[in-house]
Amino acid sequence: MSGGLRSLIAREAALGASASGGLSAQFARLVAAALSSASWSKYQSGWRAFLRFQEDSRVRPEWPLSIETWRMFVVWGLATKGLMPSSVRAYVSA
């Protein structure tokens, strides 16, 4: 995911804003400013882990995620990838 979640949300074009700004641009700035850099970093790490989980397990979940998909992600993180429980907990909470 090029640039991560923060850049996706921060970029006005991602929300269809015109070059002159507008409501979409203002919304993008507010969303980007609503969380700290550390939070954005945690979200980005969690999203990358979930994408790797999808590739490894060939799971193509529907949104919202089912409890079974969450369980599979947690087991994948702990057993397959050897992630620390605190990392998996952070990814799930993000």
C-alpha positions as a printed NumPy array, in Angstrom:
array([[  0.   ,   0.   ,   0.   ],
       [  1.954,   2.963,  -1.283],
       [  2.146,   5.792,   1.198],
       [ -0.011,   4.068,   3.805],
       [ -3.366,   4.938,   5.241],
       [ -2.346,   8.376,   6.411],
       [ -1.361,   9.556,   2.968],
       [ -4.479,   8.031,   1.473],
       [ -6.726,   9.961,   3.819],
       [ -4.598,  13.105,   3.817],
       [ -4.565,  13.386,   0.046],
       [ -7.464,  15.503,  -1.033],
       [ -7.644,  13.763,  -4.39 ],
       [ -8.418,  10.46 ,  -2.664],
       [-11.705,  11.985,  -1.553],
       [-12.455,  13.569,  -4.894],
       [-11.633,  17.116,  -3.881],
       [-10.865,  19.675,  -6.504],
       [ -7.576,  21.552,  -6.567],
       [ -9.297,  24.555,  -5.007],
       [-10.294,  22.615,  -1.876],
       [-13.884,  22.256,  -0.807],
       [-15.711,  20.101,   1.702],
       [-13.847,  16.904,   0.792],
       [-10.476,  18.592,   1.248],
       [-11.519,  20.002,   4.604],
       [-12.793,  16.589,   5.688],
       [ -9.504,  14.947,   4.671],
       [ -7.507,  17.472,   6.712],
       [ -9.724,  16.99 ,   9.773],
       [ -9.477,  13.209,   9.598],
       [ -5.708,  13.315,   9.182],
       [ -5.344,  15.716,  12.126],
       [ -7.656,  13.738,  14.4  ],
       [ -5.034,  11.116,  15.276],
       [ -1.411,  11.221,  16.297],
       [  1.39 ,  10.005,  14.06 ],
       [  1.812,   7.015,  16.384],
       [ -1.831,   6.039,  15.878],
       [ -1.522,   6.312,  12.105],
       [  1.632,   4.181,  12.27 ],
       [ -0.157,   1.519,  14.321],
       [ -3.09 ,   1.471,  11.89 ],
       [ -0.734,   1.16 ,   8.947],
       [  1.151,  -1.726,  10.565],
       [ -2.106,  -3.498,  11.377],
       [ -3.387,  -3.034,   7.833],
       [ -0.145,  -4.413,   6.345],
       [ -0.375,  -7.423,   8.668],
       [ -3.972,  -8.027,   7.626],
       [ -3.021,  -7.851,   3.943],
       [ -0.24 , -10.404,   4.547],
       [ -2.762, -12.599,   6.364],
       [ -5.051, -12.438,   3.334],
       [ -2.202, -13.401,   0.994],
       [ -0.928, -16.231,   3.19 ],
       [ -4.325, -17.719,   3.979],
       [ -6.01 , -16.864,   0.684],
       [ -8.951, -15.562,   2.699],
       [-11.067, -12.939,   0.993],
       [-13.263, -11.687,   3.816],
       [-16.382,  -9.647,   3.466],
       [-16.793,  -6.475,   5.458],
       [-17.659,  -6.164,   8.234],
       [-15.327,  -8.966,   9.25 ],
       [-16.877, -12.03 ,  10.806],
       [-15.792, -13.37 ,  14.164],
       [-14.326, -16.373,  12.338],
       [-12.123, -14.096,  10.196],
       [-10.908, -12.273,  13.316],
       [-10.093, -15.616,  14.935],
       [ -8.192, -16.752,  11.863],
       [ -6.217, -13.49 ,  11.812],
       [ -5.299, -13.829,  15.498],
       [ -4.215, -17.47 ,  15.084],
       [ -2.229, -16.548,  11.961],
       [ -0.469, -13.74 ,  13.808],
       [  0.372, -15.77 ,  16.898],
       [  1.013, -19.257,  15.509],
       [  2.115, -18.71 ,  11.919],
       [  3.958, -15.419,  12.14 ],
       [  5.09 , -15.671,  15.748],
       [  3.945, -12.162,  16.599],
       [  3.831, -11.082,  20.209],
       [  0.35 , -11.134,  21.764],
       [  0.647,  -7.394,  22.402],
       [  1.232,  -6.783,  18.669],
       [ -1.773,  -8.856,  17.649],
       [ -3.88 ,  -7.098,  20.284],
       [ -2.794,  -3.708,  18.931],
       [ -3.599,  -4.746,  15.355],
       [ -7.047,  -6.008,  16.311],
       [ -7.842,  -2.908,  18.339],
       [ -6.741,  -0.628,  15.51 ]])
